[in-house]
Amino acid sequence: MSCCEECGHTLENVEAEAYERRQVFDIPPVNLVVTEHRSQIKTCPHCGRSNKAVFPEPVKYPVQYGPNILASAIYCKNYQFIPYERISEFFDDVMGIKICPATIIRAEKDCFQNLEEFENVIREKLLTSPVIHCDETGMKVKGERHWLHVASNDKYTWYFAHPKRGSEAMDYMGILPAFKGVAVHDGWKPYNTYDCDHALCNAHLQRELTGIEENYKQQWAKEMNELLTDMKNYTDECKEQSQELDFEQIKALEERFDAIIMKGIEENPPSLNPQKQGKRGINPKTKARNLLDRFIEYKEPILRFLTDLKVPFENNQAERDIRMMKLQQKISGTFRTIQGAEAFSRIRAYVSTIRKNGLPVLEGILAALKGAPLLS
């Protein structure tokens, strides 16, 4: 400020009495830094042998990209789901680095191999967890349907790609066959074959109850939906206030459950018409009756959250962990090889786990490339 805005008098020699601050945050232009390693070559004056010093272990080629560039590329591919070609364009446009997809794939392979022990550690952590969440979703590998399976909790994530959806894949995955805690899932039948306690996702059930109420005007479905909400509110209050469960209150809620089941049976009596036959055979059950039968058969896993506060009301943890795979398929499409799908699954599980534990992602990928993954 050189002069007064009012009278025009010079302010050159007037001392400032205060300051108003404004700040601009920016990043400097990205410049590639090249570090040259020189290996001394010396000839022995005694025997004439030529001796060459050994390069540092990570320096394997005459020209190569450093771990920070490779870690950034792996992050773009396996966390942000950017296809290889677009990563190459991004690095060229923003950093002036011409990195080809083959270089990124080679770095992913190294990262995948270095994370083998980490994967074993996560498996053991989940096996000893009191509660795990399980889910699966379709994925394309070489244009064919495969399945991505997940087992997780709030600290650890395990992904596993397999051509099958059911028990064959779960057995090969090696978690559920040895798990003895509570497995939370959506009730798909193969999960129920494993010798552990089970808890069903009540968010799924509430959506089905809403559909039965709206489409078939069934009163029992409306009341059961409201009861599940009341049960959830009760357990949430116990958790928030660190209260012990009141078993008299639980008994009263379970009696409401049983009474609603009886009302549902009255609304859905067995068909007595021997001539009624459809595609599913004689006297096929309605959707309402099928859902009612599930509430009868699986009462204990449905209400597991009510008697054990460690068990959540829904399976949101697994659904959150697997949701991004669906986004990956939309953005990047099919995996070109089975090895690529396996590498993605392991690296993505590692990134998910270090994020859950509040650790920096790029630093974690860098550590894995150097052979010392975090949390291993």
Buried (B, 14 or more C-beta within 10 A) or exposed (E): EEEEEEEEEEEEEEEEEEEEEEEEEEEEEEEEEEEEEEEEEEEEEEEEEEEEEEEEEEEEEEEEBBBEBBBBBBBBBBBEBBBBEBBBEBBEEEBEBEBEBEBBBEBBEBBBEBBEEBBEBBBEBBBEBEBBBBBBBEBBBEEEEBBBBBBBBEEBBBBBBBEBBBBEBBBEBBBBBEBEBBBBBBBEEBBEEBEBBBBBBBBBBBEBBEBBBEEBEBEBBBBBBBBBEEBBEBBEEBEEEEEEBEEEEBEEBBEBBEEBBEBBBEBBEEEEEEEEEEEEEEBEBEEBBEBBBBBEEBBEBBBBBBEBBEBBBBBBBBBBBBEBBEEBBEEBEBBEEBBBBBBBBBBBBBBBBBBBEEBEBBEBBBBBBBBEBBBB
